[in-house]
Every structure is written in structure tokens, then in C-alpha cells.
Amino acid sequence: MKYIDKEEKEIMESLKDLDVDIIKNDKENIEKLKKAAQDYIDKQDKTITLRISSKDLEKIKQIAARKGLRYQTFIKSVLHEIIEENSA
């Protein structure tokens, strides 16, 4: 018979109390959590780089300031409007 050290014995004892149903449920929960994480990632805003003329950027900043918005937020809202109008 193979010698079992203290650590191995503790592991074996802890496994005796292991509930197999919990492990099965964990597999289901892991899949649910993976899907939730992927959904969260998919909903996140993406950062892009956009090249526009300095004059256009200044005009955008002025319009955004009049509306009380940051220019990035203003650009995002204008793009969103265009996308919604054209995707219907």
C-alpha cells in the first residue's frame, strides 16, 4: 500500500464531502457567466481614431459647446442619429 502523507490525506478527506451536484450546477453557471460576460463586452463602447480637418473639428467643438456637450459626446450622438435613420 502506498504511503499517504498528511496533505494527501487532507485532500482525500475534503473530497469525501464534495457534492457532485454542485459541480454539475457550476458547469451550468459557468456557461451562464460566460454568456453574461460576453454580452457585457459586446455592449461596451469601442474607441476609434478619426481623422478630420482642423476647421471641421473647431466647428464641431463650437456646436458642442453651444449644446453644453463635450465634442466627443456630440460626435457620438450625431453618428448615432445617422445610423438610426439609415438602419430602419
Residue, then its C-alpha position, 0 to 999 in steps of 0.5 A: m500500500k502506498y504511503i499517504d502523507k498528511e496533505e494527501k490525506e487532507i485532500m482525500e478527506s475534503l473530497k469525501d464531502l464534495d457534492v457532485d451536484i454542485i459541480k454539475n450546477d457550476k458547469e451550468n453557471i459557468e456557461k451562464l457567466k460566460k454568456a453574461a460576460q460576453d454580452y457585457i463586452d459586446k455592449q461596451d463602447k469601442t474607441i476609434t481614431l478619426r481623422i478630420s480637418s482642423k476647421d471641421l473639428e473647431k466647428i464641431k467643438q463650437i456646436a458642442a459647446r453651444k449644446g453644453l456637450r463635450y465634442q466627443t459626446f456630440i460626435k457620438s450622438v450625431l453618428h448615432e442619429i445617422i445610423e438610426e435613420n439609415s438602419a430602419 
